[in-house]
Amino acid sequence: MSELSIQPGKRIKQLRVMRDMTQEQLAEASKVSISFLGNVERGSKNPTVQTVSKIANALEVTLSDLFSLDLTPPITQEPTTLELHRLLSEYSERIQKLYKK
């Protein structure tokens, strides 16, 4: 299995543990089964974008936080800072695309 398919599961687990959540709590908050969440964290199942979005919302992070290759924790859990972080990530990606042209 590729690192890309394993990486989001590692990140989900890292963020879940940081928030002191059990798999059961995250599964309930994101409306997915506990067994599926466990498989995602281990990298043996690949969730749909819709499911990843539900998990990100339950963890109060952006999708880019889940797919980041940098496994350092996101800046904060506060909604306004989280939104600022999302916007900065989005603008950073846009700037990188402009410089590649």
C-alpha positions in Angstrom: 0.0 0.0 0.0 1.4 3.4 -0.9 2.4 6.0 1.7 -0.3 8.3 0.3 -3.0 5.9 1.3 -1.5 5.3 4.7 -0.7 8.9 5.5 -4.2 10.3 6.1 -4.9 7.4 8.5 -1.8 8.2 10.5 -2.8 11.9 10.6 -6.4 11.1 11.7 -5.1 9.0 14.5 -2.6 11.7 15.5 -5.2 14.4 15.6 -7.7 12.1 17.4 -5.2 11.3 20.1 -4.2 15.0 20.4 -7.8 15.8 21.1 -8.0 13.0 23.7 -10.7 11.2 21.7 -11.3 7.5 21.5 -12.0 5.8 18.2 -15.6 5.4 19.4 -16.0 9.1 20.1 -14.6 10.1 16.7 -16.6 7.5 14.9 -19.8 8.8 16.5 -19.0 12.4 15.9 -18.1 11.7 12.2 -21.0 9.2 11.7 -18.7 6.3 10.6 -18.4 2.9 12.1 -15.7 2.2 14.6 -14.3 -0.7 12.6 -14.1 1.4 9.5 -12.4 4.2 11.3 -9.9 1.7 12.7 -9.2 0.4 9.2 -8.7 3.9 8.0 -6.2 4.7 10.8 -4.3 1.6 10.0 -4.3 2.4 6.2 -6.1 -0.8 5.2 -9.2 1.1 4.0 -9.5 4.3 1.9 -12.4 6.5 2.8 -14.3 8.6 0.3 -13.8 12.4 0.2 -17.2 12.8 1.8 -16.1 10.5 4.7 -12.8 12.3 5.1 -14.6 15.6 5.2 -16.9 14.3 8.0 -13.8 13.1 10.0 -12.0 16.5 9.4 -15.1 18.3 10.7 -15.4 16.1 13.7 -11.7 16.8 14.5 -12.1 20.5 13.8 -9.4 20.6 11.1 -9.2 21.3 7.4 -8.9 18.7 4.7 -5.5 20.0 3.9 -4.5 19.3 7.6 -5.4 15.7 7.1 -3.4 15.3 3.8 -0.4 17.3 4.9 2.8 15.4 4.5 4.0 17.3 7.6 2.8 15.4 10.6 3.2 18.4 13.0 0.0 19.3 14.8 -2.2 22.1 13.3 -1.8 25.5 14.9 -4.9 25.5 17.1 -8.4 24.2 17.5 -10.0 27.7 17.7 -12.4 28.2 14.8 -11.1 31.7 13.8 -7.5 30.6 13.8 -8.4 27.4 12.0 -10.1 29.4 9.3 -7.1 31.7 9.0 -4.8 28.7 8.7 -7.1 27.3 6.0 -7.0 30.5 4.0 -3.2 30.9 4.4 -2.8 27.3 3.1 -5.1 28.0 0.2 -3.2 31.3 -0.8 0.1 29.5 -0.4 -1.0 26.9 -2.9 -2.2 29.6 -5.3 1.1 31.4 -5.0 3.1 28.2 -5.6 1.0 27.6 -8.8 1.7 31.1 -10.0 5.5 30.7 -9.6 5.5 27.4 -11.4 4.0 29.0 -14.5 
